[in-house]
Amino acid sequence: MTQEPQDDQSRPISRWAPPSDVPPAGQPSPEDLVDDERDTAEVPLPGMPAPAAAPVPAADTAPLPPLVPPPPGGSLPGFDVPPAPPPSSRTDSSPRRRVPGPIWALAAAVAFLLGVLGGYAGGVLEDQDDMSSLAGGGLDPGSIETDAPLEADDASIVKVAATLLPSTVQIFAEYQGVEDAATGSGFVFDRNGHVVTNNHVVADAAKAKGSIEVVDHKGRRYKADVIGRSAVYDLAVLDVPEVKELEPASLGSTSRLRIGEGVVAIGSPLGLSSTVTSGIVSALQRPVSTGQTEDDTSYINAVQTDAAINPGNSGGPLVNLVGQVIGVNSAIATAGGGEGGEGGSIGVGFAIPIDQVKVTAAQILKTGKATYPIVGASVDVQAADHNGALISVVDAGSPAAAGGLKDGDRVTKVGDVTVTDGIGMIVAIRAHQPGETIEFTVMRNGARHELKIKLEAQTENLA
């Protein structure tokens, strides 16, 4: 049994993409990286099928069907034709003027353009509202870039790479007392000198007060300090004043992602800086773990991609084809199991959704700490069946107890997301924010119940 959202989570269900070891001086050699497999060993995926098996269905994330316009003219099959209009009362004998066809075509084109511009404006307003809502949490909206740097009809992987590489950095961190022994990736988050990466890239250095440096695309190295980090969401924000001269990456929105959409992963796999790989969004809302150890396991509602992600890619941006960051590369599934198994990409990688990154980064920039939502109940994350999340213990006085949740209940939906197991319940809860009231669908003694539970905030206390 695992206590549902706590700082010390249960064992991971997927493999994290660990920082890769490199020699302390200069660019690493491929031979050294191959020989040193200490940080490329992965942890199996308990509670989830192996990568070679049939994939776990994503929860209600199928792309919306295209809109089909009504048939031109006439009536729909099975419906009567409307009655003809009454005779005209015109008494003059002048012929009725007809509107030329080109004018109708022009009007239709204008209407279409207005619709497109309206949709684009709606997306821009959504991003602006999103940034405004986060301003009180520590973000300066003026320092964040959200406009797509590329036009959709002129996008290409070449242009995405040229646009994002100057905003992507390599990270060297102390690991187990050895300077520069761990590498990862990150990206310039804003114009105030902040870089976002994974917690597991810098966690060891942060605990030991060890050195952390970032290297830009031109090979310039800068000292970095940890402002704050989250083990739950596997995120860290670094203070690197010298990167203010670098253009921040444009931040997109995960909510508008569609399965099959093209994406590009950028980072430093195996210490090879400024590496670009491409693929598609393979799935959405995929419950995975990105924690390095069982003490700091993080469950996230991940974006799954087949773009090649390897150790050292951790913390780098996953980008759409108009040049916006839509996720932070964090975890991979690998074949072969634990220590000594294959540690490279097999086309199943995971990224933390950028919508969650923006919220967590805002919290860290304001207070140095991150918060996450809880309901106050223990959930079984190792159950063999997939008939819902089995609630083992409901804490007295918790939001779960106040909402009517009981020991032995099976949660089958959180909001509009179907839940098949304990991990799914945790990530579905963490996709929301503290203070929200969410409807839980529960099966109890064969009967279905709808419960409303207000999520409570839990603050992480990391050394």
C-alpha positions as CSV (number, residue, x, y, z in Angstrom):
1,M,0.0,0.0,0.0
2,T,1.2,3.5,-0.8
3,Q,0.1,6.7,0.8
4,E,-1.4,8.7,-2.1
5,P,0.4,11.9,-2.8
6,Q,3.2,12.1,-0.2
7,D,6.8,13.3,-0.5
8,D,8.0,9.7,-0.3
9,Q,6.1,7.9,-3.1
10,S,5.9,4.2,-4.0
11,R,8.2,2.6,-6.5
12,P,8.2,3.9,-10.0
13,I,6.1,2.5,-12.9
14,S,8.4,3.6,-15.7
15,R,12.0,4.3,-16.3
16,W,13.4,7.7,-15.7
17,A,16.0,9.2,-18.0
18,P,18.9,9.6,-15.6
19,P,21.7,12.1,-15.9
20,S,24.7,10.5,-17.8
21,D,28.2,10.4,-16.4
22,V,30.9,12.3,-18.2
23,P,34.6,13.1,-17.5
24,P,34.9,16.4,-15.7
25,A,36.9,18.1,-18.5
26,G,35.6,19.2,-21.8
27,Q,33.3,17.3,-24.1
28,P,33.0,13.5,-23.3
29,S,34.2,10.8,-25.6
30,P,31.6,8.3,-26.8
31,E,33.8,5.4,-25.7
32,D,33.9,6.6,-22.1
33,L,30.2,7.1,-22.1
34,V,29.5,3.6,-23.4
35,D,31.8,2.0,-20.8
36,D,30.3,3.9,-17.9
37,E,26.8,2.5,-17.5
38,R,26.2,3.4,-13.9
39,D,23.6,6.0,-14.6
40,T,22.0,4.4,-17.7
41,A,20.6,1.5,-15.7
42,E,16.8,1.7,-15.5
43,V,14.1,0.5,-13.2
44,P,11.3,-1.8,-14.4
45,L,7.7,-0.5,-14.8
46,P,5.7,-2.1,-12.0
47,G,2.0,-1.9,-12.5
48,M,2.3,-1.3,-16.2
49,P,2.9,-3.8,-19.1
50,A,6.3,-4.1,-20.6
51,P,7.0,-1.8,-23.5
52,A,6.8,-4.7,-26.0
53,A,3.3,-5.6,-24.8
54,A,0.1,-3.9,-25.9
55,P,0.1,-0.3,-24.8
56,V,-2.1,0.9,-21.9
57,P,-5.0,2.8,-23.4
58,A,-4.8,6.5,-22.8
59,A,-7.7,8.0,-20.8
60,D,-10.2,9.8,-23.0
61,T,-7.6,11.5,-25.1
62,A,-8.6,10.7,-28.6
63,P,-8.3,13.6,-31.0
64,L,-11.5,15.5,-31.8
65,P,-13.2,14.4,-35.1
66,P,-13.1,17.0,-37.9
67,L,-16.1,19.3,-38.2
68,V,-18.3,18.3,-41.1
69,P,-20.1,21.2,-42.9
70,P,-23.8,20.7,-43.7
71,P,-24.7,19.7,-47.3
72,P,-24.9,22.7,-49.6
73,G,-28.5,23.7,-50.5
74,G,-31.7,21.7,-50.3
75,S,-32.8,19.8,-47.1
76,L,-31.3,17.1,-45.1
77,P,-32.5,13.5,-45.8
78,G,-35.6,12.7,-43.8
79,F,-36.6,16.3,-43.3
80,D,-39.3,18.2,-45.2
81,V,-38.4,21.1,-47.4
82,P,-39.4,24.4,-45.8
83,P,-42.4,26.1,-47.3
84,A,-41.7,28.6,-50.1
85,P,-41.7,32.3,-49.2
86,P,-44.9,34.3,-49.9
87,P,-45.0,36.1,-53.3
88,S,-43.2,39.4,-53.5
89,S,-45.3,42.6,-53.2
90,R,-43.0,44.4,-55.7
91,T,-45.0,46.3,-58.3
92,D,-42.1,47.6,-60.4
93,S,-41.2,45.7,-63.5
94,S,-37.4,46.1,-63.2
95,P,-35.4,42.9,-63.1
96,R,-34.0,41.7,-59.8
97,R,-30.3,42.3,-59.5
98,R,-28.1,39.2,-58.9
99,V,-25.0,39.3,-56.8
100,P,-22.0,38.2,-58.9
101,G,-20.4,34.8,-58.0
102,P,-17.0,36.3,-57.3
103,I,-18.5,38.5,-54.6
104,W,-20.0,35.5,-52.9
105,A,-16.6,33.8,-53.1
106,L,-14.9,36.8,-51.6
107,A,-17.4,37.0,-48.8
108,A,-16.9,33.3,-48.0
109,A,-13.1,33.8,-48.0
110,V,-13.4,36.8,-45.6
111,A,-15.7,34.8,-43.3
112,F,-13.2,31.9,-43.3
113,L,-10.3,34.2,-42.5
114,L,-12.2,35.8,-39.7
115,G,-12.9,32.4,-38.3
116,V,-9.2,31.5,-38.4
117,L,-8.1,34.8,-36.9
118,G,-10.8,34.3,-34.2
119,G,-9.4,30.9,-33.3
120,Y,-5.9,32.2,-33.3
121,A,-6.9,35.2,-31.1
122,G,-8.7,32.8,-28.8
123,G,-5.5,30.8,-28.4
124,V,-3.5,33.9,-27.8
125,L,-6.0,35.1,-25.2
126,E,-5.9,31.7,-23.5
127,D,-2.1,31.9,-23.2
128,Q,-2.4,35.5,-21.9
129,D,-5.0,34.5,-19.4
130,D,-2.8,31.6,-18.3
131,M,0.2,33.8,-17.8
132,S,-1.9,36.4,-16.0
133,S,-3.2,33.8,-13.6
134,L,0.3,32.6,-12.8
135,A,1.7,36.1,-12.3
136,G,0.6,36.1,-8.6
137,G,2.4,32.8,-8.2
138,G,5.9,34.2,-9.0
139,L,5.9,34.5,-12.8
140,D,6.5,37.9,-14.5
141,P,4.3,37.7,-17.7
142,G,6.5,40.2,-19.4
143,S,9.5,37.8,-19.1
144,I,7.7,34.8,-20.6
145,E,7.4,34.2,-24.3
146,T,4.3,32.4,-25.5
147,D,4.0,33.5,-29.2
148,A,4.8,30.7,-31.7
149,P,8.1,31.7,-33.3
150,L,7.3,29.8,-36.5
151,E,4.3,29.9,-38.9
152,A,2.4,26.6,-39.1
153,D,2.5,26.5,-43.0
154,D,6.2,27.1,-43.0
155,A,7.3,24.9,-40.2
156,S,10.1,22.3,-40.4
157,I,12.4,20.4,-38.1
158,V,15.3,22.4,-39.5
159,K,13.6,25.6,-38.5
160,V,12.5,24.3,-35.1
161,A,16.1,23.3,-34.4
162,A,17.5,26.6,-35.5
163,T,15.0,28.4,-33.3
164,L,15.3,26.3,-30.1
165,L,18.9,25.3,-29.9
166,P,20.0,28.8,-28.7
167,S,17.5,28.5,-25.9
168,T,18.5,25.0,-24.8
169,V,21.4,24.3,-22.4
170,Q,23.5,21.4,-21.2
171,I,23.8,20.9,-17.5
172,F,26.8,19.6,-15.5
173,A,26.2,18.8,-11.9
174,E,28.2,17.2,-9.1
175,Y,27.2,13.6,-8.5
176,Q,28.3,11.5,-5.5
177,G,31.0,14.0,-4.7
178,V,32.5,14.1,-8.2
179,E,32.3,17.4,-10.0
180,D,30.6,17.4,-13.4
181,A,29.9,13.7,-13.0
182,A,26.3,14.0,-14.1
183,T,24.9,15.7,-17.2
184,G,21.4,16.6,-18.3
185,S,19.6,19.3,-20.3
186,G,17.5,22.3,-19.7
187,F,16.1,25.4,-21.4
188,V,15.9,29.2,-20.8
189,F,12.5,29.7,-19.1
190,D,12.3,33.5,-19.0
191,R,14.2,36.7,-19.5
192,N,15.1,36.9,-15.8
193,G,17.9,34.3,-16.0
194,H,16.0,31.2,-15.0
195,V,16.5,27.7,-16.4
196,V,14.2,24.8,-16.0
197,T,15.4,21.2,-15.8
198,N,14.5,17.9,-14.1
199,N,14.9,17.5,-10.4
200,H,16.8,14.2,-10.8
201,V,19.5,16.0,-12.8
202,V,20.5,18.3,-9.9
203,A,19.1,16.6,-6.9
204,D,22.3,15.0,-5.6
205,A,24.2,18.3,-6.2
206,A,21.5,20.3,-4.4
207,K,21.5,18.0,-1.4
208,A,25.3,18.1,-1.1
209,K,25.6,21.9,-1.9
210,G,27.7,20.8,-4.9
211,S,28.5,22.7,-8.1
212,I,26.1,23.1,-11.0
213,E,26.9,24.7,-14.3
214,V,25.1,25.2,-17.5
215,V,26.6,25.4,-21.0
216,D,24.9,27.2,-23.9
217,H,24.9,26.3,-27.5
218,K,28.2,28.2,-28.1
219,G,30.0,26.3,-25.3
220,R,30.0,29.1,-22.7
221,R,29.7,27.9,-19.1
222,Y,27.8,29.6,-16.4
223,K,27.5,29.0,-12.7
224,A,24.0,28.0,-11.6
225,D,22.2,27.9,-8.2
226,V,19.0,26.0,-7.4
227,I,16.1,28.3,-6.6
228,G,13.8,25.4,-5.7
229,R,12.8,21.9,-6.9
230,S,10.0,19.4,-6.9
231,A,10.5,15.7,-6.5
232,V,6.7,15.1,-7.0
233,Y,6.8,16.7,-10.5
234,D,10.5,16.1,-11.1
235,L,11.2,19.7,-11.8
236,A,13.9,22.2,-10.7
237,V,14.4,25.9,-11.4
238,L,17.9,27.2,-11.6
239,D,19.1,30.8,-11.2
240,V,21.7,31.6,-14.0
241,P,21.9,35.4,-14.3
242,E,24.3,35.3,-17.2
243,V,21.8,33.6,-19.5
244,K,19.6,36.7,-19.6
245,E,21.2,37.5,-22.9
246,L,19.8,34.2,-24.3
247,E,16.4,34.2,-25.9
248,P,13.9,32.3,-23.7
249,A,12.0,29.4,-25.3
250,S,8.4,30.0,-26.2
251,L,6.0,28.2,-23.9
252,G,3.0,26.5,-25.5
253,S,0.0,24.7,-24.0
254,T,-0.4,20.9,-23.5
255,S,-4.2,21.3,-23.6
256,R,-4.1,21.9,-27.4
257,L,-1.9,18.9,-28.2
258,R,-3.3,16.1,-30.4
259,I,-2.1,12.5,-30.7
260,G,0.0,12.2,-33.9
261,E,1.2,15.8,-33.8
262,G,4.9,16.2,-34.8
263,V,7.3,17.1,-32.0
264,V,11.1,17.6,-31.6
265,A,13.2,16.7,-28.6
266,I,16.3,18.8,-27.9
267,G,19.1,18.1,-25.4
268,S,22.3,16.4,-24.6
269,P,21.8,12.6,-24.7
270,L,24.9,10.7,-23.4
271,G,26.6,14.1,-23.0
272,L,26.3,14.9,-26.7
273,S,25.3,18.6,-26.6
274,S,22.8,20.3,-29.0
275,T,21.2,17.0,-30.2
276,V,17.9,17.1,-32.0
277,T,15.5,14.1,-32.6
278,S,12.0,14.1,-34.0
279,G,8.8,12.1,-33.7
280,I,5.2,12.4,-32.9
281,V,2.9,12.7,-29.8
282,S,2.2,9.0,-29.2
283,A,-0.2,9.3,-26.3
284,L,-1.5,11.8,-23.8
285,Q,-2.2,11.6,-20.1
286,R,0.1,8.6,-19.7
287,P,0.7,7.9,-15.9
288,V,4.5,7.4,-15.5
289,S,7.1,7.8,-12.8
290,T,10.3,9.9,-13.3
291,G,11.9,9.5,-9.9
292,Q,15.5,8.3,-9.6
293,T,14.9,6.6,-6.2
294,E,11.9,5.2,-4.4
295,D,12.3,8.1,-1.9
296,D,11.5,10.7,-4.5
297,T,9.3,8.9,-7.0
298,S,7.2,11.3,-9.0
299,Y,4.0,10.4,-10.8
300,I,3.1,12.6,-13.7
301,N,0.4,12.7,-16.4
302,A,2.9,12.5,-19.2
303,V,3.1,13.3,-22.8
304,Q,4.3,10.1,-24.6
305,T,6.5,10.5,-27.7
306,D,8.5,8.3,-30.0
307,A,11.1,11.0,-30.5
308,A,14.4,9.4,-29.3
309,I,15.1,10.3,-25.7
310,N,18.2,9.0,-23.9
311,P,20.0,9.5,-20.6
312,G,21.2,13.1,-20.7
313,N,18.1,14.3,-22.5
314,S,16.5,14.8,-19.0
315,G,15.2,18.3,-18.5
316,G,15.4,19.3,-22.2
317,P,12.4,20.7,-24.1
318,L,9.9,18.7,-26.2
319,V,8.8,21.2,-28.8
320,N,5.9,21.4,-31.3
321,L,6.5,22.2,-35.0
322,V,5.8,25.9,-34.5
323,G,8.6,26.2,-32.0
324,Q,6.8,26.1,-28.6
325,V,7.8,24.0,-25.7
326,I,5.0,21.6,-24.8
327,G,6.9,19.4,-22.3
328,V,10.0,18.6,-20.4
329,N,11.7,15.4,-21.4
330,S,12.0,13.2,-18.2
331,A,11.6,9.5,-18.6
332,I,12.1,6.6,-20.9
333,A,10.9,3.0,-21.1
334,T,13.7,0.5,-22.0
335,A,13.9,-3.2,-22.9
336,G,15.8,-5.6,-20.7
337,G,14.8,-4.6,-17.2
338,G,17.0,-3.5,-14.4
339,E,20.8,-3.2,-13.9
340,G,22.7,-4.3,-17.0
341,G,19.7,-4.0,-19.3
342,E,19.5,-1.9,-22.4
343,G,19.5,1.8,-21.4
344,G,18.8,3.4,-24.7
345,S,15.7,4.7,-26.4
346,I,13.2,2.2,-27.8
347,G,10.8,4.8,-29.0
348,V,8.9,5.3,-25.8
349,G,9.7,8.5,-24.0
350,F,7.8,10.7,-21.6
351,A,7.6,14.5,-21.0
352,I,6.1,16.5,-18.2
353,P,3.3,18.6,-19.6
354,I,4.3,22.3,-20.0
355,D,1.0,23.4,-18.3
356,Q,2.2,21.7,-15.1
357,V,5.7,23.1,-15.6
358,K,4.4,26.6,-15.7
359,V,2.4,26.2,-12.5
360,T,5.2,24.5,-10.5
361,A,7.9,27.0,-11.8
362,A,5.6,29.9,-10.7
363,Q,5.3,28.4,-7.2
364,I,9.1,27.8,-6.9
365,L,9.9,31.3,-8.1
366,K,7.6,32.8,-5.5
367,T,8.4,30.7,-2.4
368,G,11.3,28.4,-3.4
369,K,9.0,25.4,-2.9
370,A,6.3,23.5,-4.8
371,T,2.9,22.4,-3.7
372,Y,0.7,19.6,-5.1
373,P,-2.9,18.5,-4.4
374,I,-3.9,15.6,-2.1
375,V,-7.2,14.1,-0.9
376,G,-5.9,12.4,2.2
377,A,-6.3,8.7,1.4
378,S,-4.0,5.7,0.8
379,V,-4.4,4.0,-2.5
380,D,-3.1,0.6,-3.6
381,V,-0.6,1.1,-6.5
382,Q,0.3,-2.6,-6.8
383,A,-3.1,-4.1,-7.4
384,A,-3.1,-6.6,-10.2
385,D,-6.6,-5.8,-11.6
386,H,-7.5,-2.7,-13.5
387,N,-11.1,-2.1,-12.2
388,G,-10.3,1.2,-10.6
389,A,-8.2,2.6,-7.8
390,L,-8.7,0.7,-4.6
391,I,-8.8,2.9,-1.5
392,S,-7.2,1.2,1.5
393,V,-7.3,3.9,4.2
394,V,-9.1,7.3,4.3
395,D,-7.4,9.7,6.8
396,A,-9.7,11.1,9.5
397,G,-10.5,14.8,8.9
398,S,-9.1,14.7,5.4
399,P,-10.8,16.1,2.3
400,A,-11.6,12.5,1.2
401,A,-13.4,11.8,4.5
402,A,-15.3,15.1,4.2
403,G,-16.4,14.2,0.7
404,G,-17.7,10.8,1.7
405,L,-14.9,8.5,0.4
406,K,-14.5,5.3,2.5
407,D,-12.1,2.5,3.0
408,G,-12.6,-0.2,0.3
409,D,-14.1,2.2,-2.3
410,R,-13.0,1.9,-5.9
411,V,-12.5,5.2,-7.7
412,T,-13.2,4.8,-11.4
413,K,-13.2,8.4,-12.5
414,V,-11.6,11.6,-11.3
415,G,-13.4,14.5,-13.0
416,D,-13.8,13.3,-16.6
417,V,-10.7,11.1,-16.6
418,T,-11.3,7.3,-16.3
419,V,-9.1,5.7,-13.6
420,T,-8.1,2.0,-13.9
421,D,-5.6,1.8,-11.0
422,G,-3.9,3.6,-8.1
423,I,-1.3,5.3,-10.3
424,G,-3.9,6.6,-12.6
425,M,-5.8,8.1,-9.7
426,I,-2.7,9.9,-8.4
427,V,-1.8,11.4,-11.7
428,A,-5.4,12.4,-12.4
429,I,-5.5,14.3,-9.1
430,R,-2.2,15.9,-9.7
431,A,-3.4,17.2,-13.1
432,H,-5.6,19.6,-11.0
433,Q,-4.6,22.3,-8.5
434,P,-5.2,22.6,-4.7
435,G,-8.5,24.3,-3.9
436,E,-10.4,22.8,-6.8
437,T,-13.5,20.7,-6.1
438,I,-13.5,17.5,-8.2
439,E,-16.2,14.9,-8.7
440,F,-15.0,11.4,-8.0
441,T,-17.0,8.4,-9.4
442,V,-16.8,5.6,-6.9
443,M,-18.1,2.0,-6.8
444,R,-19.1,0.8,-3.4
445,N,-20.8,-2.6,-2.8
446,G,-21.8,-2.8,-6.4
447,A,-23.4,0.7,-6.4
448,R,-22.1,3.8,-8.1
449,H,-21.7,7.0,-6.1
450,E,-20.7,10.5,-7.2
451,L,-18.6,12.3,-4.5
452,K,-17.4,15.9,-4.6
453,I,-13.9,16.3,-2.9
454,K,-12.0,19.6,-2.5
455,L,-8.3,19.1,-3.1
456,E,-5.9,20.2,-0.3
457,A,-2.4,21.6,-0.8
458,Q,0.7,19.7,0.3
459,T,4.0,21.6,0.3
460,E,7.2,19.8,-0.5
461,N,10.1,20.3,1.9
462,L,13.3,19.3,0.1
463,A,16.7,20.0,1.6
